[in-house]
Amino acid sequence: MINHEKKEENNSLEILNSSDHFFCISHFNGDISWVKNIRKENYIIYNKSGNNIDHITDNYISINNVGYNIYSYLKFIIDNYENLPNITVFCKDNIFTRHLSHELFLKLINRKIFTGLEDNSLIGSFPVNLKLSDNGFVEINNSWYKFNFPRKYFSEYNEFYSYIFNDGNIPDFLRFSPGANFIVPKENILLRSKNFYKNLIKFINYSKLSSESHYLERSLNTIFNSNVQSSNSMDNEIKYRDLILLEKNCSLKISKENKFAIKIKNFFTVKLLYFIYEILKLLK
């Protein structure tokens, strides 16, 4: 039964052969056998596995395993900025079925507008996920994950947001696509300068599991599809001395953190929001 279902899934993906989109695929240890359904001139794999994948395809570039899948995307954008495809599908090798089903993927894949490849039904409820009318994922902005990963340049999300964008309004909630899988027209990528992307890659290339990568994942919707302006710092190339200054500032702020107090605050904030939400539902 399992083999039969997998065969049906692979057969359904054959329609990818007719797609004119270009696929930028980040590979670590997921199944990439499905790329055989895409015309060879329409995809590139950024191989972070450290292994030879010639038995699957020779259409790949081996890169360092840093910055999660977003490093692969940034490298593609920087290397092709002056000659981007009309529409690029940025996705991970394990997009199925961790982030969405084959069925939903095939319904969305030929869209020609900015689209998050995500399945909101796979994510939790409020306040972990604020359900919106576009069926996308929205998370409370409290940097809850920052203690789980190394931080080098920014101690929390709000610092990162304030640095890369010219926006004094720090968001209370963050609209993003978990896993960072998108359909992105060229025009959306070109909303930001090449220096903007070159600077971003500097923030995430020091570790495969950095907090900065998580900050960036939560910023891609804003980067690709919003009227929020880039900061002047990001439109100019960030120099080594600037990175050193950011690193020192981040280290200082981390040294002053009260980890226990922050975790308690986040815990009770989420619990309180859930309690208020349940009361409001009863009062409808």
C-alpha positions in Angstrom: 0.0 0.0 0.0 2.8 2.4 0.9 4.7 1.7 -2.3 1.4 2.2 -4.3 0.8 5.6 -2.7 4.4 6.7 -3.3 4.0 5.6 -7.0 0.9 7.7 -7.3 2.6 10.7 -5.7 5.5 10.4 -8.1 3.2 10.1 -11.1 1.3 13.2 -10.0 4.5 15.2 -9.9 5.1 14.5 -13.6 3.1 17.6 -14.4 6.1 19.6 -13.2 7.7 18.8 -16.5 5.3 21.3 -18.1 6.1 24.1 -15.7 8.0 27.2 -16.9 9.0 28.1 -13.4 12.7 27.7 -12.4 13.3 25.6 -9.2 16.0 26.5 -6.7 16.2 23.5 -4.5 18.2 23.2 -1.3 19.3 19.7 -0.5 20.7 18.3 2.7 19.3 14.8 3.6 15.8 14.8 2.1 14.4 12.9 -0.9 15.2 14.7 -4.1 14.2 11.9 -6.5 11.2 14.0 -7.5 13.4 16.5 -9.4 13.5 14.0 -12.3 10.0 15.3 -13.1 11.4 18.8 -13.8 13.1 19.7 -17.1 16.8 19.9 -16.5 17.1 23.5 -17.7 14.5 24.5 -15.2 16.2 23.6 -11.9 19.4 23.8 -9.9 20.1 21.9 -6.6 22.3 23.5 -4.0 23.8 20.4 -2.4 24.7 20.7 1.3 24.8 17.0 2.0 28.5 16.6 1.5 27.8 13.6 -0.7 28.0 13.0 -4.4 24.4 12.9 -5.9 25.4 12.1 -9.5 23.2 9.0 -9.3 20.2 11.3 -9.1 21.3 14.3 -11.2 24.5 16.2 -12.2 22.5 19.5 -12.1 23.8 20.7 -8.8 26.3 22.9 -7.0 27.9 21.7 -3.8 28.0 24.3 -1.1 28.8 24.5 2.7 26.1 23.4 5.1 25.4 26.7 6.7 22.3 29.0 7.0 19.7 26.3 6.5 18.0 26.3 3.1 17.9 30.1 3.0 21.7 30.2 2.4 21.0 28.3 -0.8 18.3 30.8 -1.9 20.5 33.8 -1.2 23.4 32.3 -3.1 21.2 31.8 -6.1 19.8 35.3 -5.9 23.2 36.9 -5.6 24.8 34.8 -8.4 21.9 35.5 -10.8 20.7 38.9 -9.7 21.2 40.5 -13.1 19.6 37.5 -14.9 16.9 36.1 -12.7 14.2 33.8 -14.0 10.8 35.3 -14.4 9.5 33.1 -11.6 11.6 31.1 -9.1 10.3 28.3 -6.8 12.5 28.3 -3.7 12.1 25.0 -1.8 13.7 22.4 0.4 14.3 18.8 -0.7 11.8 17.7 2.1 9.0 20.0 1.2 6.8 16.9 0.9 5.1 16.3 3.2 6.7 18.2 6.1 5.4 21.5 4.9 2.6 20.7 2.5 1.0 17.8 0.7 1.7 16.8 -2.9 -1.9 17.7 -3.7 -1.7 21.2 -2.4 1.8 21.7 -4.0 0.4 20.8 -7.4 -2.6 23.2 -7.0 -0.2 26.1 -6.2 2.8 25.4 -8.3 1.8 27.1 -11.5 0.8 30.4 -9.9 2.6 33.4 -11.3 2.3 35.6 -8.2 4.2 35.6 -4.9 2.9 32.5 -3.0 4.0 30.8 0.2 4.1 27.1 -0.2 2.6 26.1 3.1 -0.3 24.2 4.7 -1.8 26.0 7.6 -3.6 22.9 8.7 -0.3 21.4 9.8 0.4 24.1 12.3 -0.9 24.7 15.8 -3.7 27.1 16.9 -3.6 30.5 18.5 -1.4 32.0 19.9 1.2 29.7 18.3 -0.6 30.5 15.0 -2.9 33.4 14.4 -5.3 32.3 11.7 -5.8 34.8 9.0 -8.1 35.0 6.0 -5.2 34.1 3.6 -4.7 30.8 5.4 -1.1 31.7 6.2 0.9 31.2 9.3 1.4 34.1 11.8 3.5 33.8 14.9 3.7 36.0 18.0 6.9 38.0 17.9 8.8 37.0 21.0 12.0 35.3 19.7 11.1 32.2 21.7 13.7 30.1 19.8 16.7 32.4 20.4 18.1 30.3 23.3 18.1 27.2 21.2 20.6 28.4 18.5 23.8 30.4 18.4 23.5 34.2 18.0 26.4 36.2 16.6 25.1 39.5 15.2 21.6 40.0 16.7 20.5 38.9 20.1 16.8 38.9 19.2 14.4 39.3 16.2 13.5 42.9 16.9 17.2 44.0 16.5 17.5 42.1 13.2 14.2 43.7 11.9 15.3 47.2 12.9 18.7 46.8 11.3 17.6 45.4 7.9 14.4 47.6 7.5 13.7 51.3 7.7 10.7 50.8 9.9 10.2 52.1 13.4 7.1 49.9 14.0 8.2 46.6 15.4 5.6 44.0 14.6 3.7 42.2 17.3 3.1 39.2 15.0 5.1 37.8 12.2 3.6 36.5 8.9 5.9 33.9 7.5 5.9 30.5 5.8 7.5 27.8 8.0 10.3 26.1 6.1 10.7 29.0 3.8 9.2 27.6 0.6 8.0 30.1 -1.9 7.0 31.0 -5.5 8.7 34.3 -6.1 8.4 36.4 -9.3 11.6 38.3 -10.4 10.0 41.6 -9.6 9.5 40.7 -5.9 13.2 39.7 -5.6 14.2 43.0 -7.2 12.4 45.0 -4.6 15.7 44.7 -2.7 19.2 45.7 -3.9 21.9 43.1 -4.6 23.8 44.5 -1.6 20.8 43.7 0.6 21.0 40.0 -0.2 24.8 40.0 0.0 24.6 41.5 3.5 22.0 38.9 4.6 24.2 36.0 3.6 26.9 37.4 5.9 24.6 37.2 8.8 23.9 33.4 8.4 27.0 31.9 6.9 28.8 31.2 10.2 26.6 28.3 11.4 24.2 25.7 10.0 21.8 26.4 12.9 22.0 30.1 13.6 19.3 32.2 15.2 19.9 34.8 12.5 18.6 32.2 10.0 15.4 31.9 12.0 15.1 35.7 12.1 15.5 35.7 8.3 13.0 33.0 7.8 10.5 35.1 9.6 11.4 38.1 7.5 11.1 36.7 3.9 7.5 37.7 3.5 8.4 41.2 4.4 11.5 41.2 2.1 9.7 39.8 -0.9 6.2 41.1 -0.6 5.7 44.3 1.4 6.0 48.1 1.2 8.5 48.1 4.1 11.6 49.9 2.9 15.2 48.5 3.2 17.5 50.3 5.6 20.4 52.4 4.3 22.8 50.0 6.0 21.5 47.1 3.9 21.6 48.9 0.6 25.4 49.5 1.1 27.9 46.7 1.5 28.5 45.9 5.1 32.2 45.9 5.9 34.1 43.7 8.2 34.4 46.4 10.8 30.6 46.7 10.8 30.2 43.0 11.4 32.7 43.2 14.3 30.7 46.0 15.9 27.4 44.0 15.5 29.1 41.0 17.0 30.3 42.9 20.1 27.0 44.5 20.6 25.2 41.2 20.3 27.6 39.6 22.8 27.1 42.4 25.3 23.3 42.1 25.1 23.4 38.4 25.5 25.6 38.7 28.6 23.0 40.9 30.2 20.0 38.6 29.5 18.1 36.9 32.2 17.2 33.7 30.4 14.9 32.3 33.1 12.9 35.6 33.4 12.5 35.8 29.6 11.3 32.2 29.3 8.8 32.7 32.1 7.6 35.9 30.5 7.1 34.2 27.1 5.4 31.3 28.8 2.8 33.3 30.6 2.3 35.7 27.7 1.3 32.7 25.5 -0.9 31.2 28.2 -2.6 34.6 28.9 -3.3 35.2 25.2 -4.8 31.7 24.8 -7.0 32.3 27.9 -8.2 35.7 26.5 -8.8 34.1 23.1 -10.9 31.3 24.5 -13.1 33.8 26.4 -13.6 35.9 23.3 -14.7 32.9 21.4 -17.3 32.1 24.0 -18.6 35.7 23.8 -19.1 35.6 20.1 
